[in-house]
Amino acid sequence: MKQRSLTLVPQAASKKRLIRIARRRQKNAKELTDQADQQIEKLLIRRFDRLVSVRRFIFIWVALFGLLFLATVVQIRGLSPHYQSLQPVPGGLYSEGLVGSFTNANPLYAVSSADSAVSKLVFSGLFRYDNNNKLVGDLAHTWQVSPDGKHYTVNLRQGISWHDNQPFTADDVVFTYQTIANVQALSYLYSSWQGITITKHDNQTVIFDLPNALASFPYALTNGIIPKHLLEEIPVSQLRSAQFNTEPVGTGPFKWKLVQVEGVSTTDRRQTVNLTAYDDYHLGRPKLDGFSIITFNDEKNMTQAFNDQTINAMSGLESVPSELINQVEVYATPLNAEVMTFFNMSRPIVSDVSVRRALVSGVNRAVLTTLSSHPGSLVHSPLIKGQLGFDPSIRQLPYNPDQANQLLDQAGWVKGPDGDRYKAGQPLVISLSTQDTPTYTATAKFLQSEWSKLGVRTDVRFYPSDELQSNVIAGHDYDTLLYGISVGVDPDVFAYWHSSQASISSQGRLNLSEYQSKAADQSLEAGRTRLDPALRATKYQAFLQSWVNDAPALALYRPNFIYISRNLVFNYQRQAANSGVDRFYNVHNWMIRQERQNLE
């Protein structure tokens, strides 16, 4: 028993020692924990309030910086109008709508508004008209005329290339005009080139030899030039239907890209001719990246496309649609043209000069300026103000209804109880043919009303443009015709008033009154063959006087070409124009985009 108790004592002592060690370690751990807590409190908790203060400090400075930045932006914006402004810049695609259809871009055949527009954008001529409607060089650099007025030498610009990168030379010019002069080509320009010899002097020089002096000849050199290297192998008789005409290659500011056709029926048919800027254009790369001509069947569809923002602009309208007034940019350019009522002197009633003079003096033309939103100026003779030879003292009969009635009485046309005039039991009835458009319609009805006051009954007949041209004008099938003619810059109006141009065999038969006067013929012939401006002006006096006395037509007004765009078209500048297509004279400088830039 003693032995067993002795063995238990050491075990108990060892256990107590382990307990003391564990308690000591627990105490040390607690002390370490307390120390850690003290350090955390000292290093983190106690500094937390300071951190919050620092964050507030940083936030205040960031806020102040933001306010300063905003103030600077506001100040810059406020001051920018003083040193910056919106300026036009290059770039962008432009689309123009017009009524008609595209069929042929070849300048030898392009007559319609759509064809001539595309042709003008793709091709260049030897000459073009500037902003003041003066003739300046295009493909031509300089030109000279011989003292006798029969020989013209044209020097071409160097370094010009066709859109297919082939060089442009005198060969192309000779080829163009020799083709025009070939009757088999069927070009509408044919009659102007009979008897003229075109020769190449060298690669940059062309000589034109005329059978007679012609002062207006340079104005015949504005049509587009076509490439010999692409067309010389095509028989002349087949040129009118060549594929080239709908896939043209020119030297103009824009290159052909493609044509797209939409719509099945004729009423909703739409053609889009897409052109792209020609980088190597000789007057500088166009500012616009591309130009599209979009054709429509009628003005209603075109206006709808404009309202839908499908197109940028509309051309060829006679007036601004009422819903667009004061919402669009309108460019009204006076045309070197005249709207007249032509009296067909081959018809019995208006063959009497007294009747014609009565119809002239019985119209109060001042009212015409109220019939359109953009009325043209009144005209009084076959030449317009500003043309060489124009004489303001020589003008047609003024408005005088009493004189008009006396003239009809003298001609044997007596008023009946119903107010109408009769002669040998036959009423005084004349037909008036014109185009079915708002302005022509209003003008025709106005003339009908004015003449009815004299006892003249007027049968007004309206036609679509194509039908008027092909069925009425071509055959001179009218008593009177309300129509517009382009007189151009030069006073050579031989084609409209010389008796030779009344013949059915004449090209175009443009003497719409079938006017015949020896005095007028001699004056017109003399005026076009003199180079001295003063002498030319003198020669035209006899023609003007004969025209006023014979009254072959009633001169009405000088029309405007109306161009409508949604926004400003920068550099669209025309003081006057000979035709609507002249709007493109500086199309390479047109711009539609704007950016804010510093003032210089």
C-alpha positions as CSV (number, residue, x, y, z in Angstrom):
1,M,0.0,0.0,0.0
2,K,2.7,2.5,0.7
3,Q,4.4,1.7,-2.4
4,R,1.2,2.6,-4.5
5,S,0.7,6.0,-2.7
6,L,4.3,7.0,-3.5
7,T,3.7,6.5,-7.1
8,L,0.6,8.8,-7.2
9,V,2.3,11.9,-5.8
10,P,4.5,12.7,-8.7
11,Q,1.5,12.5,-11.2
12,A,-0.6,15.0,-9.2
13,A,2.3,17.4,-9.1
14,S,2.8,17.2,-12.8
15,K,-0.9,17.9,-13.4
16,K,-0.8,21.1,-11.3
17,R,2.3,22.3,-13.1
18,L,0.5,21.9,-16.5
19,I,-2.5,23.8,-15.2
20,R,-0.2,26.7,-14.1
21,I,1.5,26.7,-17.5
22,A,-1.8,26.8,-19.3
23,R,-3.1,29.6,-17.1
24,R,0.2,31.5,-17.7
25,R,-0.2,31.2,-21.4
26,Q,-3.8,32.2,-21.3
27,K,-2.8,35.2,-19.4
28,N,-0.1,36.1,-21.9
29,A,-2.6,35.6,-24.8
30,K,-5.0,37.9,-23.1
31,E,-2.3,40.5,-22.6
32,L,-1.3,40.2,-26.3
33,T,-5.0,40.6,-27.3
34,D,-5.3,43.6,-25.1
35,Q,-2.2,45.1,-26.6
36,A,-3.5,44.4,-30.1
37,D,-6.8,46.1,-29.3
38,Q,-4.9,49.0,-27.9
39,Q,-2.8,49.3,-31.0
40,I,-5.8,49.0,-33.4
41,E,-7.6,51.7,-31.4
42,K,-4.5,53.8,-31.4
43,L,-3.6,53.4,-35.1
44,L,-7.0,53.1,-36.8
45,I,-10.0,53.9,-34.7
46,R,-8.6,57.0,-33.2
47,R,-7.5,58.2,-36.7
48,F,-10.8,57.4,-38.4
49,D,-12.3,60.8,-37.5
50,R,-9.2,62.4,-39.0
51,L,-9.7,60.3,-42.2
52,V,-13.2,61.6,-42.5
53,S,-12.0,65.1,-42.1
54,V,-9.4,64.5,-44.9
55,R,-12.1,63.1,-47.2
56,R,-14.2,66.1,-46.7
57,F,-11.3,68.3,-47.5
58,I,-10.6,66.4,-50.7
59,F,-14.2,66.5,-51.7
60,I,-14.4,70.3,-51.3
61,W,-11.3,70.7,-53.5
62,V,-12.7,68.4,-56.2
63,A,-16.0,70.3,-56.1
64,L,-14.2,73.6,-56.5
65,F,-12.3,72.2,-59.4
66,G,-15.5,71.0,-61.1
67,L,-17.1,74.3,-60.6
68,L,-14.1,76.1,-62.1
69,F,-14.2,73.7,-65.1
70,L,-17.9,74.2,-65.7
71,A,-17.4,78.0,-65.4
72,T,-14.6,77.8,-68.0
73,V,-16.8,75.8,-70.4
74,V,-19.7,78.3,-69.9
75,Q,-17.4,81.2,-70.5
76,I,-15.9,79.6,-73.6
77,R,-19.3,79.0,-75.0
78,G,-20.4,82.5,-74.1
79,L,-17.4,84.0,-75.8
80,S,-17.2,81.6,-78.8
81,P,-19.5,83.8,-81.0
82,H,-16.9,86.5,-80.8
83,Y,-14.0,84.4,-82.1
84,Q,-15.9,81.4,-83.7
85,S,-18.7,80.9,-86.2
86,L,-20.3,78.2,-88.2
87,Q,-18.5,77.8,-91.5
88,P,-19.3,75.6,-94.5
89,V,-17.0,72.7,-94.9
90,P,-16.5,70.0,-97.6
91,G,-18.2,66.6,-97.5
92,G,-21.6,65.1,-97.6
93,L,-23.9,63.6,-100.2
94,Y,-26.4,65.8,-102.0
95,S,-29.7,64.7,-103.7
96,E,-31.8,66.8,-106.0
97,G,-35.3,66.0,-107.2
98,L,-36.9,67.0,-110.5
99,V,-39.9,66.0,-112.6
100,G,-39.2,63.9,-115.7
101,S,-37.2,60.8,-116.5
102,F,-33.6,60.0,-117.3
103,T,-32.8,58.3,-120.6
104,N,-29.6,59.7,-122.1
105,A,-26.6,61.6,-120.6
106,N,-24.8,62.1,-123.9
107,P,-24.5,65.9,-124.4
108,L,-25.3,65.4,-128.1
109,Y,-28.8,64.1,-127.1
110,A,-29.5,65.4,-123.6
111,V,-32.5,67.7,-123.9
112,S,-34.9,66.9,-121.1
113,S,-34.4,68.4,-117.6
114,A,-33.2,65.1,-116.2
115,D,-30.9,64.2,-119.1
116,S,-29.4,67.7,-119.3
117,A,-28.8,67.8,-115.5
118,V,-26.9,64.5,-115.4
119,S,-25.0,65.5,-118.6
120,K,-23.9,68.8,-117.1
121,L,-22.6,67.1,-114.0
122,V,-20.6,64.5,-115.9
123,F,-19.4,66.4,-118.9
124,S,-17.5,69.7,-119.5
125,G,-17.7,72.0,-122.4
126,L,-15.1,74.3,-124.0
127,F,-16.8,77.3,-122.3
128,R,-19.2,77.9,-119.5
129,Y,-21.0,80.8,-117.9
130,D,-19.8,82.4,-114.7
131,N,-21.9,83.9,-111.9
132,N,-22.5,87.0,-113.9
133,N,-23.5,84.9,-116.9
134,K,-20.4,85.9,-118.8
135,L,-18.7,83.4,-121.1
136,V,-15.5,82.0,-119.6
137,G,-13.2,79.1,-120.4
138,D,-13.8,75.6,-119.1
139,L,-11.9,73.0,-121.1
140,A,-10.7,75.9,-123.2
141,H,-7.9,78.1,-121.8
142,T,-8.0,81.0,-124.3
143,W,-9.4,81.7,-127.7
144,Q,-8.9,84.1,-130.6
145,V,-11.0,85.2,-133.5
146,S,-9.7,86.5,-136.9
147,P,-10.5,90.1,-138.0
148,D,-13.1,88.8,-140.5
149,G,-14.9,86.8,-137.9
150,K,-14.7,83.5,-139.8
151,H,-11.8,81.7,-138.0
152,Y,-11.8,80.9,-134.3
153,T,-8.8,79.3,-132.6
154,V,-9.3,77.6,-129.2
155,N,-6.4,76.7,-126.9
156,L,-7.2,73.9,-124.5
157,R,-6.2,73.5,-120.9
158,Q,-3.3,71.0,-120.3
159,G,-3.3,68.1,-117.9
160,I,-7.0,67.2,-118.1
161,S,-8.1,63.5,-118.0
162,W,-11.3,61.7,-118.6
163,H,-12.9,59.8,-115.8
164,D,-11.2,56.6,-117.0
165,N,-7.8,58.4,-116.7
166,Q,-7.2,58.7,-120.4
167,P,-5.9,62.2,-121.5
168,F,-8.2,64.8,-123.0
169,T,-6.9,66.3,-126.2
170,A,-7.9,68.2,-129.3
171,D,-8.9,64.9,-130.9
172,D,-11.9,64.7,-128.6
173,V,-13.1,68.2,-129.5
174,V,-12.8,67.5,-133.3
175,F,-14.6,64.2,-132.9
176,T,-17.4,65.8,-130.9
177,Y,-18.2,68.5,-133.4
178,Q,-17.7,66.4,-136.5
179,T,-20.2,63.9,-135.0
180,I,-22.7,66.7,-134.3
181,A,-22.4,67.9,-137.9
182,N,-23.1,64.4,-139.2
183,V,-26.8,64.1,-140.1
184,Q,-26.7,60.4,-139.2
185,A,-25.9,61.2,-135.6
186,L,-29.4,62.9,-135.2
187,S,-28.1,65.4,-132.7
188,Y,-30.4,68.3,-131.8
189,L,-27.3,70.5,-132.3
190,Y,-27.0,69.5,-136.0
191,S,-28.4,72.7,-137.5
192,S,-25.9,75.0,-135.8
193,W,-22.9,73.2,-137.3
194,Q,-23.6,73.1,-141.0
195,G,-20.8,74.4,-143.2
196,I,-18.3,74.7,-140.3
197,T,-14.9,73.0,-140.6
198,I,-13.2,71.7,-137.4
199,T,-9.5,70.8,-137.5
200,K,-6.8,69.9,-135.0
201,H,-3.8,72.2,-135.1
202,D,-2.0,70.2,-132.3
203,N,-3.0,68.3,-129.2
204,Q,-4.0,71.5,-127.4
205,T,-5.4,73.6,-130.2
206,V,-8.5,73.4,-132.3
207,I,-9.5,75.7,-135.2
208,F,-13.0,76.4,-136.3
209,D,-13.5,77.8,-139.8
210,L,-17.0,79.3,-140.5
211,P,-18.5,80.0,-143.9
212,N,-19.6,83.4,-142.7
213,A,-18.9,85.7,-139.8
214,L,-21.0,84.8,-136.7
215,A,-20.5,87.0,-133.6
216,S,-22.4,84.6,-131.4
217,F,-20.4,81.5,-132.4
218,P,-18.5,81.2,-129.0
219,Y,-21.8,80.7,-127.3
220,A,-22.3,77.5,-129.3
221,L,-19.2,76.0,-127.6
222,T,-20.8,75.3,-124.2
223,N,-22.1,71.8,-124.9
224,G,-20.3,68.8,-123.4
225,I,-17.3,67.2,-125.1
226,I,-17.4,63.4,-125.6
227,P,-14.4,61.0,-125.6
228,K,-13.2,59.8,-129.0
229,H,-11.4,56.8,-127.6
230,L,-14.6,55.3,-126.3
231,L,-17.0,56.1,-129.2
232,E,-15.0,56.2,-132.5
233,E,-15.7,52.5,-133.2
234,I,-19.5,52.9,-132.8
235,P,-21.3,53.6,-136.1
236,V,-22.6,57.2,-136.1
237,S,-26.1,56.0,-136.9
238,Q,-26.1,53.8,-133.7
239,L,-24.6,56.4,-131.4
240,R,-28.0,57.6,-130.1
241,S,-28.7,54.1,-128.6
242,A,-25.1,53.3,-127.4
243,Q,-24.6,51.9,-123.9
244,F,-22.3,54.8,-123.3
245,N,-25.3,57.2,-123.0
246,T,-26.4,55.5,-119.8
247,E,-22.9,54.7,-118.5
248,P,-21.1,57.9,-119.5
249,V,-17.5,58.9,-119.1
250,G,-16.7,62.6,-119.0
251,T,-14.4,65.2,-117.7
252,G,-16.9,67.0,-115.4
253,P,-16.9,67.4,-111.7
254,F,-18.8,64.1,-111.0
255,K,-18.3,60.5,-112.2
256,W,-21.0,58.1,-113.1
257,K,-21.7,55.5,-110.4
258,L,-25.0,53.8,-111.1
259,V,-28.7,54.3,-111.7
260,Q,-31.4,52.7,-109.6
261,V,-35.1,52.4,-110.6
262,E,-37.9,52.0,-108.0
263,G,-41.6,51.6,-108.5
264,V,-43.7,49.5,-110.9
265,S,-46.3,51.8,-112.2
266,T,-45.6,55.1,-114.1
267,T,-47.1,57.1,-111.3
268,D,-44.8,56.0,-108.5
269,R,-41.7,55.3,-110.7
270,R,-38.5,56.9,-109.4
271,Q,-35.0,56.9,-110.9
272,T,-31.9,57.7,-108.8
273,V,-28.8,58.6,-110.8
274,N,-25.8,58.3,-108.4
275,L,-22.6,60.2,-109.1
276,T,-19.4,60.5,-107.1
277,A,-16.9,63.3,-106.9
278,Y,-14.1,63.2,-109.5
279,D,-10.8,63.7,-107.6
280,D,-8.9,65.0,-110.6
281,Y,-11.4,67.5,-111.8
282,H,-9.5,70.3,-113.5
283,L,-11.2,73.1,-111.4
284,G,-10.5,71.2,-108.2
285,R,-12.1,68.3,-106.5
286,P,-15.8,68.9,-105.7
287,K,-16.6,69.9,-102.1
288,L,-19.5,67.4,-102.2
289,D,-18.6,63.7,-102.0
290,G,-21.5,62.7,-104.2
291,F,-24.4,64.0,-106.1
292,S,-27.7,62.2,-106.9
293,I,-30.4,63.2,-109.4
294,I,-33.7,61.7,-108.5
295,T,-36.6,61.8,-111.0
296,F,-40.3,61.8,-110.2
297,N,-43.5,61.4,-112.3
298,D,-45.0,64.6,-111.0
299,E,-44.6,67.5,-108.6
300,K,-46.8,66.0,-105.9
301,N,-44.6,62.9,-105.5
302,M,-41.4,65.1,-105.6
303,T,-42.8,67.4,-102.9
304,Q,-43.7,64.4,-100.7
305,A,-40.2,63.0,-101.0
306,F,-38.9,66.4,-100.0
307,N,-41.2,66.5,-97.0
308,D,-40.0,63.0,-96.1
309,Q,-36.4,64.3,-96.3
310,T,-35.6,61.8,-99.1
311,I,-34.1,64.6,-101.1
312,N,-32.2,67.8,-100.2
313,A,-33.6,70.0,-103.0
314,M,-36.2,70.4,-105.7
315,S,-35.6,72.1,-109.1
316,G,-37.9,73.2,-111.9
317,L,-40.9,74.2,-109.8
318,E,-42.8,77.3,-111.0
319,S,-43.5,78.3,-107.4
320,V,-43.0,77.3,-103.8
321,P,-45.6,74.8,-102.5
322,S,-47.9,76.6,-100.1
323,E,-47.0,74.2,-97.2
324,L,-43.3,75.0,-97.6
325,I,-43.5,78.8,-97.7
326,N,-41.2,80.3,-95.1
327,Q,-39.8,76.9,-94.2
328,V,-37.2,76.4,-97.0
329,E,-34.4,78.2,-98.8
330,V,-35.6,79.6,-102.1
331,Y,-33.2,80.7,-104.9
332,A,-35.0,82.6,-107.7
333,T,-32.7,83.2,-110.6
334,P,-33.8,85.4,-113.5
335,L,-33.6,83.5,-116.8
336,N,-32.4,85.0,-120.1
337,A,-35.8,83.9,-121.5
338,E,-39.1,85.4,-122.3
339,V,-42.6,84.1,-121.9
340,M,-44.7,85.3,-124.8
341,T,-48.0,84.7,-126.6
342,F,-47.1,83.9,-130.1
343,F,-49.6,84.7,-132.8
344,N,-49.6,82.2,-135.7
345,M,-49.6,84.6,-138.6
346,S,-50.6,81.7,-141.0
347,R,-54.0,81.4,-139.3
348,P,-56.7,83.6,-140.8
349,I,-57.9,85.6,-137.8
350,V,-54.5,86.5,-136.3
351,S,-53.0,87.1,-139.8
352,D,-54.6,90.6,-139.5
353,V,-52.1,93.0,-138.0
354,S,-55.0,95.1,-136.5
355,V,-56.3,92.1,-134.6
356,R,-52.8,91.3,-133.3
357,R,-52.2,94.9,-132.2
358,A,-55.6,94.9,-130.5
359,L,-54.7,91.7,-128.6
360,V,-51.4,93.3,-127.4
361,S,-52.9,96.6,-126.3
362,G,-55.9,95.0,-124.7
363,V,-53.9,93.2,-121.9
364,N,-53.0,94.9,-118.6
365,R,-49.7,93.1,-118.2
366,A,-49.0,94.7,-114.8
367,V,-51.4,92.2,-113.3
368,L,-49.0,89.4,-114.3
369,T,-46.7,90.3,-111.4
370,T,-49.4,89.2,-108.9
371,L,-50.0,85.7,-110.3
372,S,-46.9,84.0,-108.8
373,S,-45.1,83.9,-105.5
374,H,-41.9,84.7,-107.4
375,P,-43.0,86.7,-110.4
376,G,-40.6,87.6,-113.2
377,S,-40.1,91.1,-114.5
378,L,-42.2,92.4,-117.4
379,V,-40.6,92.4,-120.9
380,H,-41.6,94.7,-123.8
381,S,-39.7,93.5,-126.8
382,P,-37.9,90.4,-128.3
383,L,-34.6,91.5,-126.5
384,I,-34.3,91.7,-122.7
385,K,-32.7,94.4,-120.6
386,G,-29.0,94.0,-120.5
387,Q,-28.6,92.4,-123.9
388,L,-26.6,94.1,-126.6
389,G,-29.0,96.1,-128.8
390,F,-31.8,96.4,-126.3
391,D,-33.5,99.8,-126.6
392,P,-35.9,100.7,-123.8
393,S,-37.5,103.3,-126.1
394,I,-38.6,100.6,-128.6
395,R,-41.4,98.6,-126.9
396,Q,-44.7,97.0,-127.8
397,L,-48.0,98.9,-127.6
398,P,-48.9,99.8,-124.0
399,Y,-52.2,98.8,-122.3
400,N,-55.0,100.8,-123.9
401,P,-58.4,99.0,-124.0
402,D,-60.0,101.9,-125.9
403,Q,-57.4,101.7,-128.7
404,A,-57.8,97.9,-128.7
405,N,-61.5,98.2,-129.3
406,Q,-61.0,100.7,-132.1
407,L,-58.5,98.4,-133.8
408,L,-61.0,95.6,-133.8
409,D,-63.8,97.8,-135.0
410,Q,-61.6,98.9,-137.9
411,A,-60.8,95.3,-138.7
412,G,-64.6,94.7,-139.2
413,W,-65.1,92.8,-136.0
414,V,-68.3,94.3,-134.5
415,K,-69.7,93.7,-131.0
416,G,-73.0,91.9,-130.8
417,P,-75.7,92.2,-128.2
418,D,-74.0,89.4,-126.2
419,G,-70.8,91.4,-126.0
420,D,-68.9,89.1,-128.4
421,R,-67.5,90.3,-131.7
422,Y,-68.7,89.0,-135.1
423,K,-67.7,89.4,-138.7
424,A,-69.8,88.2,-141.6
425,G,-71.8,86.2,-139.0
426,Q,-68.7,84.4,-137.7
427,P,-67.7,84.9,-134.0
428,L,-64.2,86.1,-133.1
429,V,-62.8,83.0,-131.6
430,I,-59.2,82.1,-131.2
431,S,-57.5,79.1,-129.6
432,L,-54.7,79.6,-127.0
433,S,-52.5,76.5,-126.4
434,T,-50.2,76.2,-123.4
435,Q,-48.6,73.9,-120.9
436,D,-50.6,72.5,-118.0
437,T,-48.8,74.0,-115.1
438,P,-49.9,76.4,-112.4
439,T,-48.2,79.5,-113.7
440,Y,-49.1,79.0,-117.4
441,T,-52.7,78.1,-116.3
442,A,-53.1,81.3,-114.3
443,T,-51.5,83.4,-117.2
444,A,-53.8,81.7,-119.8
445,K,-56.9,82.4,-117.8
446,F,-55.8,85.9,-117.3
447,L,-55.4,86.5,-121.0
448,Q,-58.7,84.8,-121.7
449,S,-60.4,87.3,-119.2
450,E,-58.6,90.3,-120.7
451,W,-59.5,89.4,-124.3
452,S,-63.1,88.7,-123.3
453,K,-63.5,92.3,-122.3
454,L,-62.7,93.2,-125.9
455,G,-65.4,90.7,-127.2
456,V,-62.8,88.0,-128.1
457,R,-63.7,84.5,-127.2
458,T,-60.6,82.4,-126.3
459,D,-60.6,78.6,-126.3
460,V,-57.8,77.7,-123.9
461,R,-56.2,74.3,-124.4
462,F,-53.9,72.8,-121.8
463,Y,-51.3,70.1,-122.6
464,P,-48.7,68.1,-120.7
465,S,-45.2,69.3,-121.6
466,D,-44.3,66.4,-123.9
467,E,-47.6,66.5,-125.8
468,L,-47.4,70.3,-126.2
469,Q,-43.9,69.9,-127.7
470,S,-44.5,66.9,-130.0
471,N,-48.1,67.5,-131.1
472,V,-48.8,71.2,-130.9
473,I,-45.5,73.1,-131.3
474,A,-43.8,70.7,-133.7
475,G,-46.7,71.2,-136.2
476,H,-47.5,74.8,-135.3
477,D,-51.1,73.6,-134.6
478,Y,-52.4,76.7,-132.7
479,D,-53.8,80.1,-133.3
480,T,-51.9,81.5,-130.3
481,L,-49.3,79.9,-128.2
482,L,-48.4,80.8,-124.6
483,Y,-44.8,79.6,-124.3
484,G,-41.3,80.5,-123.1
485,I,-38.2,80.8,-125.2
486,S,-34.6,81.1,-124.2
487,V,-32.9,84.1,-125.7
488,G,-29.5,83.7,-124.1
489,V,-26.8,86.3,-123.5
490,D,-26.2,87.2,-127.1
491,P,-28.8,89.2,-129.0
492,D,-28.8,86.8,-131.9
493,V,-32.5,85.8,-132.0
494,F,-32.3,84.8,-135.7
495,A,-33.8,81.3,-134.9
496,Y,-37.0,82.8,-133.5
497,W,-37.8,85.6,-135.9
498,H,-36.1,85.1,-139.2
499,S,-38.6,84.1,-141.9
500,S,-36.4,81.1,-143.0
501,Q,-37.0,79.6,-139.6
502,A,-40.8,79.5,-140.2
503,S,-40.4,76.9,-142.9
504,I,-41.4,73.3,-142.2
505,S,-38.0,72.2,-143.5
506,S,-36.0,74.4,-141.0
507,Q,-34.3,72.6,-138.0
508,G,-36.6,73.0,-135.0
509,R,-39.0,75.4,-136.8
510,L,-38.5,77.9,-134.0
511,N,-40.2,80.8,-135.6
512,L,-43.3,80.1,-133.6
513,S,-45.2,83.1,-135.0
514,E,-44.3,82.2,-138.6
515,Y,-43.2,85.9,-138.8
516,Q,-42.1,87.1,-142.1
517,S,-40.6,90.5,-142.7
518,K,-37.9,91.6,-145.1
519,A,-36.8,94.5,-143.0
520,A,-36.5,92.2,-139.9
521,D,-34.7,89.6,-141.9
522,Q,-32.1,92.0,-143.1
523,S,-31.6,93.5,-139.7
524,L,-31.2,90.0,-138.1
525,E,-28.7,89.0,-140.7
526,A,-26.6,92.1,-140.4
527,G,-26.6,92.0,-136.6
528,R,-25.3,88.5,-136.3
529,T,-22.4,89.0,-138.7
530,R,-20.9,92.2,-137.2
531,L,-18.2,91.8,-134.5
532,D,-18.1,95.4,-133.3
533,P,-20.6,95.7,-130.4
534,A,-21.7,99.2,-131.2
535,L,-22.3,98.4,-134.8
536,R,-24.3,95.3,-133.9
537,A,-26.5,97.2,-131.6
538,T,-27.3,99.7,-134.4
539,K,-28.1,96.9,-136.8
540,Y,-30.7,95.4,-134.5
541,Q,-32.7,98.7,-134.3
542,A,-34.6,98.0,-137.5
543,F,-35.6,94.5,-136.3
544,L,-36.9,95.9,-133.0
545,Q,-39.0,98.5,-134.8
546,S,-40.4,96.1,-137.3
547,W,-41.3,93.7,-134.5
548,V,-43.2,96.3,-132.5
549,N,-45.1,97.5,-135.6
550,D,-46.0,94.0,-136.8
551,A,-46.9,92.6,-133.4
552,P,-46.1,88.9,-134.2
553,A,-46.3,88.2,-130.4
554,L,-47.3,89.6,-127.1
555,A,-44.3,89.9,-124.8
556,L,-45.2,89.1,-121.2
557,Y,-42.5,88.4,-118.6
558,R,-39.0,87.2,-117.9
559,P,-39.4,84.0,-115.8
560,N,-37.3,83.0,-112.8
561,F,-35.7,79.6,-112.3
562,I,-36.9,78.4,-108.8
563,Y,-34.5,76.2,-106.8
564,I,-35.8,75.0,-103.4
565,S,-33.5,73.4,-100.7
566,R,-34.2,72.4,-97.1
567,N,-31.0,74.2,-95.9
568,L,-28.5,76.6,-97.3
569,V,-26.5,75.5,-100.3
570,F,-23.3,77.4,-99.9
571,N,-21.9,78.9,-103.1
572,Y,-25.1,78.4,-105.0
573,Q,-24.7,81.7,-106.8
574,R,-26.5,82.9,-109.9
575,Q,-27.1,86.5,-111.0
576,A,-28.8,85.3,-114.2
577,A,-29.0,82.1,-116.2
578,N,-29.8,81.0,-119.7
579,S,-31.4,77.8,-118.7
580,G,-32.1,75.9,-115.5
581,V,-29.1,73.6,-116.1
582,D,-26.8,76.6,-115.7
583,R,-27.3,76.3,-111.9
584,F,-24.4,73.8,-112.0
585,Y,-21.8,76.2,-113.3
586,N,-19.9,76.1,-110.0
587,V,-21.4,72.9,-108.5
588,H,-17.9,71.8,-107.6
589,N,-17.9,74.5,-104.9
590,W,-21.3,73.7,-103.4
591,M,-21.3,72.8,-99.7
592,I,-24.0,71.7,-97.3
593,R,-22.2,70.9,-94.1
594,Q,-21.1,73.3,-91.4
595,E,-18.7,73.3,-88.5
596,R,-17.8,75.9,-85.9
597,Q,-14.4,77.4,-86.7
598,N,-12.2,80.2,-85.3
599,L,-12.5,83.6,-87.0
600,E,-9.4,84.7,-88.8
